[in-house]
Amino acid sequence: MLASANIGKHCKDLMTLAKTGPGILTDEEMKELIALKEAITYAPHTVSAHKMEKFAELMVRSLEGKESNTPQ
């Protein structure tokens, strides 16, 4: 029980956004992102682990550089 008390602090220190490539997706990458999203939504058992990792990479890249709604 005591070991789990420090998980939040430990994870907080490890969570960083790694640069995975150029921030702007190409048209081909955007089409792949959309196709993977649809496949994961409607038939997740048909998507390989490699393709799910590719989806995560493309999703992160699509979000890089976008600002949040926090006040300045």
C-alpha positions as CSV (number, residue, x, y, z in Angstrom):
1,M,0.0,0.0,0.0
2,L,2.8,2.4,0.9
3,A,4.6,1.7,-2.4
4,S,1.6,2.9,-4.4
5,A,1.5,6.2,-2.5
6,N,4.4,7.6,-4.6
7,I,3.2,6.5,-8.0
8,G,1.6,9.9,-8.8
9,K,4.9,11.7,-8.2
10,H,6.9,9.1,-10.0
11,C,4.7,9.2,-13.1
12,K,4.5,12.9,-13.1
13,D,8.3,13.1,-13.5
14,L,8.3,10.6,-16.3
15,M,5.6,12.1,-18.5
16,T,7.1,14.2,-21.2
17,L,6.1,14.8,-24.8
18,A,8.8,13.3,-27.0
19,K,9.4,14.8,-30.5
20,T,8.4,12.0,-32.9
21,G,9.0,13.8,-36.1
22,P,7.8,16.9,-38.0
23,G,4.8,18.3,-36.2
24,I,2.6,18.7,-39.4
25,L,1.2,15.5,-40.8
26,T,1.4,14.9,-44.5
27,D,-1.9,14.2,-46.4
28,E,-0.9,10.5,-46.5
29,E,-0.3,10.4,-42.8
30,M,-3.6,12.1,-42.0
31,K,-5.4,9.6,-44.2
32,E,-3.6,6.8,-42.3
33,L,-4.5,8.4,-38.9
34,I,-8.2,8.6,-39.9
35,A,-8.2,5.0,-41.3
36,L,-6.6,3.6,-38.1
37,K,-9.0,5.6,-35.9
38,E,-12.0,4.1,-37.7
39,A,-10.5,0.6,-37.5
40,I,-9.8,0.9,-33.8
41,T,-13.3,2.3,-33.2
42,Y,-15.2,-0.3,-35.1
43,A,-13.0,-3.4,-35.0
44,P,-10.1,-3.0,-32.5
45,H,-9.4,-6.7,-32.5
46,T,-8.3,-6.5,-36.2
47,V,-5.6,-3.8,-35.6
48,S,-2.1,-5.1,-34.8
49,A,0.0,-3.8,-32.0
50,H,2.4,-2.2,-34.5
51,K,-0.5,-0.3,-36.2
52,M,-1.8,0.8,-32.8
53,E,1.6,2.2,-32.0
54,K,1.6,4.0,-35.4
55,F,-1.8,5.5,-34.5
56,A,-0.4,6.8,-31.2
57,E,2.6,8.3,-32.9
58,L,0.5,10.0,-35.5
59,M,-2.0,11.3,-32.9
60,V,0.8,12.8,-30.8
61,R,2.3,14.4,-33.9
62,S,-1.1,15.8,-34.9
63,L,-1.4,17.5,-31.4
64,E,2.2,18.9,-31.2
65,G,2.2,22.6,-31.4
66,K,-1.5,23.0,-30.7
67,E,-2.2,25.4,-27.9
68,S,-4.5,24.6,-25.0
69,N,-7.3,26.8,-23.9
70,T,-5.5,28.0,-20.8
71,P,-5.6,31.8,-20.2
72,Q,-2.4,33.7,-20.9
